[in-house]
Amino acid sequence: MARLVCPYCFEKSRRRDLMFRCVGGGPGRLAGCEPILDEAYQRYLRGGTAGAVLPPVFAADGRRPRAVHDACGQVSLRRVCPHCHNELAGDYCDVPSKLVALVGAKNAGKSTYIAVFIRQLLNQVGKELAASLMACDDRTSRRYREDFERPLYERGELLPVTQSAASELHEPLVYRLTLVRRWWRLRRRRALTLVLFDTAGEDLTSNDSVDQHVRYLGVADAVVFLVDPLELPGARADLRAEESAGAAVAPADDPLDVIRRVTNLLRAAHERPAPKRLPLPVAVALTKVDALGERVAAHSQLHLPRPRTGRLDLADRGLVDEQVRALLEGWGAGALDRELASSYQAHALFGLSALGHPPKAGGVDPAGISPHRVEEPLLWLLHRFRMIPATRPPKRRKG
């Protein structure tokens, strides 16, 4: 089995080298080891001692789900990364994982996208795919509930811009996705661990910050670029005028510059200089397509819902790809698509809206949240990962 990548420090380890943390003392247990300062975990926390005083870590065969700590005789189920000493969920250690990096310039709507995307996977899309999505640890459950779900869905608030990693420690969302595929009378379960990261726009505005704050890109299995069409120079003039209604607008980060910087980092990480193409699949999604209005033709596939068949519909996929490409060309941003084609072995274009309606009065539209095609990039990736099948266009008859 391939080496395990820690979703917190992004270091690779053999599974046998994973360590265990002693369970320590407590009611109903044997006299356990006293907490000590965990220097490796303290470094991960950037020097703070709060939260870094824990029962000690000990070596054992990390391929096994449990180990006995010789010092106190207690059984531990808490496997940890040998580099940063973050606890790793059993599902993450034992189920194949895919790290999906979610990147984009400031104001691309990454946090809102994550909030709606997870909600869709838990409900409508999960039902369609016969899939279950479960958080692998309490940290993921707590972060999604407190930072994403409650503000957006319960209070109707727009989510704040992600803080820079220089000022706030980012943690990933780690989920186990299980799908049931039926073939004749057989039922086959397939699972993978899905690790999602979001990163602040300012962490992607210079080569130095990209290298310092988004090292995880070098170990990602796929990348989803979110692009706010309002930030594309060719589309900005008229779209921004409508959105801002005369208000001052902060200078935009050019999405093409962000993609170029990330591509350069990936080339260095994979040791694939140009003109070689990078092996990982890349999805590029225009967000906020609801704000484009009449600029998207009424008959466009971008206005239609995705066919809900539990498969990737390649006919629909091809039409969306063509229409997003045409929009980019019309805005003078066709270079984005051409650079992706020359840099990656597989890339696809998408158009989506997390909210379904433009915000009103600084909050969610009173009509509610109506997601449009937010799950489509993941379905494409799941097909690339051989997790779901595809529906191919019918062949044309000759003559």
Buried (B, 14 or more C-beta within 10 A) or exposed (E): EEEBBBBBBBBEBEBEBBBBBBBBBEEEEEEBBEBEEBEBBBBBBEEEEEEBEBBBBBEBEBBEEEBEBEEBEBEBEBBBBBBBBBBBBBBBBBBEBBBBBBBBBBBBBBBBBBBBBBBBBBEEBBEBBBBBBEBBBEBBBEBBEEBBBEBBBEEBBBBEBBEBBEEEEBBBBBBBBBBEBEEEEEEEEBBBBBBBBBBBBBBBBEEEBBBEBBBBBBBBBBBBBBBBBBBBEBBBEEBBEEBEEEEEEEEBBBBBEBBBBBBBBBBEBEEBEEEEBBEBBBBBBBBBBBBBEEBBEEEBBBBEEBEEBBBBBBBBBEBBBEBBBBBBBEBEBBEBBEBBEEBBEBBBBBBBBBBBBEBEEEEBBEEEBEBBBBBBBBBBBBBBBEBBEBBEEEEEEEE
